[in-house]
Amino acid sequence: MNQAKQKPWVVGITGSSGVVYGLCLVRALAETGREIALTVTDAARIVMREELGLETPPLEQPDFPNALFSKEVLDRVRYFHYKDLLAPISSGSFPTAGMIVMPCSMSSLSQIANGASQNLLERAADVTLKEKRRLVLVPRETPFSAVHLENMLKLSRLGVDIVPANPGFYARPQKIDDLINFVVGKVLDLVGIETELFQRWKGSPETTESGAEAGKAAPR
Ligand SMILES: Cc1cc2nc3c(=O)[nH]c(=O)nc-3n(C[C@H](O)[C@H](O)[C@H](O)COP(=O)(O)O)c2cc1C
């Protein structure tokens, strides 16, 4: 199948911890040949500097993503400034496969849950919701307050996929990349994009056909 002819995925990166998840997601989508419409908030740029030591051009500059991705990835990315409400992804008439906000701050999550679109990222999520397209949010906060949980429940009931950035450990991760790939892989899996980024649970080596381990829940 010619992936380039598929509708683009909108990816939003917000200023919660774990911006590296969003960068890894963009790279993984690009590797499958998909197009990505990318928007990044001001807070996300700050977190990129704090967590990853990344010095990027100002968000206003069209070459902002150049510091984040290889040429091959950039060929698949259309970058939009997060305040540019004139960008195509702010309209439902622009066809997309859906949107993934990764990581999703509690602030952006709240705006999306309440239909309060103050920037392009929130507007694009609002459009995704109203057009009944796939919307995946990857929240990162701990602990969650009741406000966070209520917002997530509200969104979940509207059909939004809430995929917290909490990697499983059953594949015995050895390095940070393994943890990142697990979360990104779960998201791709969820939206039906083939991935080998994470190892699937195939049963414990101790499990016997006779069901000696019966009753033990399988990890998710
Ligand atoms: C280093 C750093 C880490 C942060 N981590 C989180 C986090 O894990 N979750 C969260 O909801 N907010 C976090 N914040 C706060 C958000 O950046 C802040 O609420 C911001 O207004 C979010 O804006 P945005 O949703 O437009 O990106 C963090 C801020 C900084 C500077």
The ligand as an ORCA input file, in Angstrom:
! r2SCAN-3c Opt
* xyz 0 1
  C      10.371     20.700     32.987
  C       8.870     20.768     33.053
  C       8.158     19.588     33.211
  C       6.755     19.603     33.263
  N       6.101     18.425     33.402
  C       4.751     18.417     33.362
  C       4.053     17.160     33.400
  O       4.642     16.102     33.477
  N       2.703     17.207     33.284
  C       2.009     18.388     33.153
  O       0.786     18.336     33.031
  N       2.657     19.587     33.148
  C       4.002     19.625     33.235
  N       4.667     20.833     33.198
  C       3.878     22.076     33.200
  C       3.384     22.482     31.828
  O       4.487     22.743     30.979
  C       2.497     23.731     31.932
  O       1.286     23.419     32.592
  C       2.217     24.385     30.620
  O       1.370     25.491     30.803
  C       1.563     23.433     29.648
  O       1.283     24.135     28.458
  P       0.857     23.386     27.126
  O      -0.213     22.424     27.475
  O       0.356     24.491     26.241
  O       2.065     22.764     26.554
  C       6.057     20.837     33.147
  C       6.796     22.015     32.994
  C       8.170     21.989     32.944
  C       8.940     23.272     32.754
*
